[in-house]
């Protein structure tokens, strides 16, 4: 600090950065690799142990990540990989007094439930939440039509749209509306649908039946939303 304003007194401040000890992470269906390694790496570098719980439908990628940590020589118990339903196993982690912080990527409803339950502990604990949103893509009359169309299609249909960065709304300035919509339809019709292990295929299946039903419901609501 600078000079103390009171004559005859001096003051100092000391900041101590300490690890939280134990962090829990719950990750989404679609981006388990990126959504896991980023918070895991930061937590480990800061001296914490971690518990990773992937989405129930997509546990395998996160298991491979856990194996990478193991094979890299991390001591036993530093990285802990668990699988199971969020309503039981995930809730147990949230309610555990041994968990000092949590990071979650997923839906708004689940995230807010975690936020509220985690706040019921004996002391304040950090909760990092990346929740679903509907941020639109905005295309002005001065935009490059081709780049805008490609960007929208890639964002909307990449990973079958099962990602937090998926484009689900587009605002187009009137002069560019018709040519851009025409180009979007053209590009969409060219997407190859099939087995995602085939490199020629761009669009594979969604993760589960529930996701499929949500997509169908959204499609049915499109004409009504467009009219409003």
WOVEN-V616290 format. One record per backbone hydrogen bond with DSSP energy under -1.0 kcal/mol. NH is the residue of the N-H (numbers start at 1). CO is the residue of the C=O. E is the energy in kcal/mol with one decimal. If there is no record, write none. Layout:
# WOVEN-V616290
[[NH/CO/E] [NH/CO/E]]
This chain:
# WOVEN-V616290
[[9/6/-1.8] [22/20/-1.3] [23/49/-2.3] [24/101/-2.4] [25/51/-2.7] [26/103/-2.4] [27/53/-1.4] [35/31/-2.8] [36/32/-1.1] [37/33/-2.4] [38/34/-1.3] [40/36/-2.3] [41/37/-2.5] [42/38/-1.8] [43/39/-2.5] [44/40/-2.6] [45/41/-2.4] [46/42/-1.6] [47/44/-1.7] [48/43/-2.4] [49/21/-3.7] [50/78/-3.0] [51/23/-2.6] [52/80/-3.3] [53/25/-3.3] [63/59/-1.7] [64/60/-2.1] [65/61/-1.7] [66/62/-2.5] [67/63/-2.3] [68/64/-1.8] [69/65/-2.0] [70/66/-2.2] [71/67/-3.1] [72/68/-1.6] [73/70/-1.6] [74/69/-1.7] [78/75/-1.8] [80/50/-2.3] [82/52/-2.6] [89/85/-1.1] [90/85/-1.8] [91/86/-1.3] [92/88/-2.1] [93/89/-1.9] [94/90/-2.0] [95/91/-2.2] [99/96/-1.2] [100/22/-2.8] [102/126/-1.9] [103/24/-2.3] [104/128/-2.7] [105/26/-1.8] [106/130/-2.1] [111/107/-2.3] [112/108/-2.7] [113/109/-1.8] [114/110/-2.3] [115/111/-2.5] [116/112/-2.3] [117/113/-2.4] [118/114/-2.9] [119/115/-1.1] [120/117/-1.5] [121/118/-1.0] [128/102/-2.9] [130/104/-2.8] [137/169/-2.5] [139/171/-3.2] [143/140/-1.6] [148/144/-2.5] [149/145/-2.6] [150/146/-2.4] [151/147/-2.3] [152/148/-2.4] [153/149/-2.3] [154/150/-2.6] [155/151/-2.2] [156/152/-2.8] [157/153/-2.5] [158/154/-1.6] [160/157/-1.7] [161/158/-1.8] [162/159/-2.1] [163/161/-1.2] [166/163/-1.9] [171/137/-3.2] [173/139/-2.8] [176/173/-2.0] [177/174/-1.3] [180/176/-2.0] [181/177/-2.7] [182/178/-2.3] [183/179/-1.9] [184/180/-2.6] [185/181/-2.4] [186/182/-1.9] [187/183/-2.5] [188/184/-2.4] [189/185/-2.2] [191/188/-1.4] [194/203/-2.2] [198/195/-1.9] [201/198/-2.2] [202/192/-1.9] [203/192/-2.6] [212/208/-1.7] [213/209/-2.4] [214/210/-2.0] [215/211/-2.1] [216/212/-2.1] [217/213/-2.4] [218/214/-2.3] [219/215/-2.3] [220/216/-2.0] [221/217/-1.4] [225/221/-2.6] [226/222/-2.7] [227/223/-1.8] [228/224/-1.3]]
